[in-house]
Amino acid sequence: MSSENDRRPRNPLTDVRRAFSFLTRIPIGNVVADAPGSLAAAAWAFPLVGAIVGAIGGGAYWIASSAGLSPALAGLAAVGAACLATGCLHEDGLADLADGFGGGSDREAKLAIIRDSRIGAYGVIALGVSILARVLALAALLGPDAALAALVATGALSRAAIVPVMAGLPHARADGMSSHAGRPAAAATAAALVIGAIVAVLALGFGSGALAIAAALLAALLVALLARRQIGGQTGDVLGAVAQATEVAVLLALSATG
């Protein structure tokens, strides 16, 4: 049964733990999203998880900077720490999607390549661009405080951006993670977007926060439109690519404005 039709009382803390368990390797106690639609119902908590992941990256940046490392190396430490926290979940999605879209001749071939866990040239290039863009964007920011604020906002917005794509795009295949996760209800989608926006504004201030929100929405929309055109909908890897594209877009926008 999908989350839209689930009317049982929900425990918000369980939703938060389920979101952490799925999106990160942070050991807070495993809460398996075994019932179809249970992860979609917990999607409102995705930006909270993203903010914590961003704070972990910001902490790594601060430690590296305090140790005398250059802004570029501090940015690399931040990106690496976030990847460790998530188990490279979204990076894996981006790589798979790049391989599928770049190497597949038709919809079926693209979906088959996306499902293949082996990484190809398109995936390597996509990962390299994503990592390099984030590291250089962080290096362009004005110190550890700015990097921490940017990473917290970026983490929240990139995970919030996943939710409307889950809700708005049809499933590209009948099986797989995204299909089992379900489609978030309107209330969960709205809550995720509001929480992500609030975190961004609190971390960055109104002006920079509004810029970050606009960059996040644009990046998510572009990936969603591309996925709809290429494979007719979304998969778990599409959602991972949404998170990656949103992170890159927000950090680039913030670095361009100082």
C-alpha positions, -999 to +999 in steps of 0.1 A: +000+000+000+014+034-009+021+061+016-008+082+003-033+056+015-016+049+048-038+064+075-022+047+105-008+070+133+028+078+126+057+082+150+078+112+138+109+099+156+106+066+138+104+085+105+136+104+114+154+072+124+142+056+092+155+085+071+189+084+089+191+046+085+184+048+047+204+079+038+235+075+060+258+051+077+253+070+110+247+043+137+215+055+153+198+021+153+185+004+121+149+010+112+142-011+081+118+004+056+103-030+048+067-020+043+060-006+008+057+032+011+072+035+045+103+053+033+082+077+013+062+085+044+094+094+062+106+116+033+097+148+052+127+141+074+152+139+045+163+175+049+170+170+086+193+142+077+210+163+050+216+191+075+234+167+098+255+153+069+264+189+060+274+196+095+297+166+095+313+179+063+316+214+078+332+200+109+358+182+088+365+215+069+370+233+102+394+207+116+414+206+083+415+244+082+426+246+119+454+222+111+467+247+086+456+229+054+447+250+023+411+258+015+411+233-013+424+205+009+399+215+036+371+213+010+383+179+000+382+168+036+346+181+039+335+163+008+352+131+019+336+132+053+302+136+039+308+107+015+318+085+045+287+096+064+264+086+035+283+056+022+286+075-012+249+067-017+242+097-039+275+095-057+267+060-067+234+071-081+250+098-101+276+075-116+250+048-125+228+074-141+256+090-161+266+056-175+230+048-184+222+080-201+255+083-218+259+046-229+224+034-236+209+035-270+172+033-259+151+033-227+155-004-220+193-003-226+196+028-204+177+011-175+198-020-179+231+000-177+218+020-147+210-012-128+245-026-135+267-018-105+299-015-126+311+020-133+320+032-168+337+062-183+306+084-181+302+076-144+339+083-136+337+116-154+304+126-136+319+117-102+351+136-110+332+167-120+309+166-090+337+161-065+359+188-081+331+213-084+322+209-047+358+211-035+366+242-055+333+259-046+341+253-009+376+266-013+362+298-028+341+305+003+354+328+030+366+305+057+353+276+079+323+294+092+310+302+057+318+266+046+299+251+075+268+273+068+270+265+031+273+227+038+244+226+062+222+245+038+233+224+009+228+192+027+192+201+037+182+215+003+197+186-017+178+160+004+146+181+003+149+182-035+147+144-037+111+144-023+092+163-050+109+142-076+099+111-058+063+124-057+061+140-091+078+115-115+064+081-123+085+050-115+107+041-145+105+004-136+081-017-116+107-030-092+138-015-075+144+008-045+123+038-057+093+017-065+094+000-031+099+033-014+067+046-028+056+082-036+054+107-008+021+123+000+015+160-006+019+168+031+053+150+034+065+167+002+055+201+014+071+195+048+104+185+033+105+216+011+096+239+040+121+223+063+148+225+037+140+262+030+140+271+067+174+254+073+189+272+043+176+306+055+187+301+091+222+290+080+228+315+053+205+345+059+175+355+037+194+367+006+219+339+003+193+314+015+169+325-013+196+321-039+204+286-026+168+276-027+164+289-063+196+270-074+184+238-057+149+239-074+164+246-108+190+218-105+163+193-093+139+203-121+166+199-148+175+164-136+139+154-133+131+166-169+162+148-182+152+116-165+116+119-178+129+123-213+156+096-211+138+068-192+103+080-186+105+085-149+126+081-118+146+054-101+167+054-070+197+064-090+178+094-105+171+105-069+208+102-061+217+123-091+191+149-080+209+152-047+243+155-063+232+180-089+216+201-062+246+201-040+268+212-069+244+239-080+239+254-045+276+254-037+285+270-070+259+297-066+271+305-031+307+306-041+300+329-071+284+354-047+311+352-021 
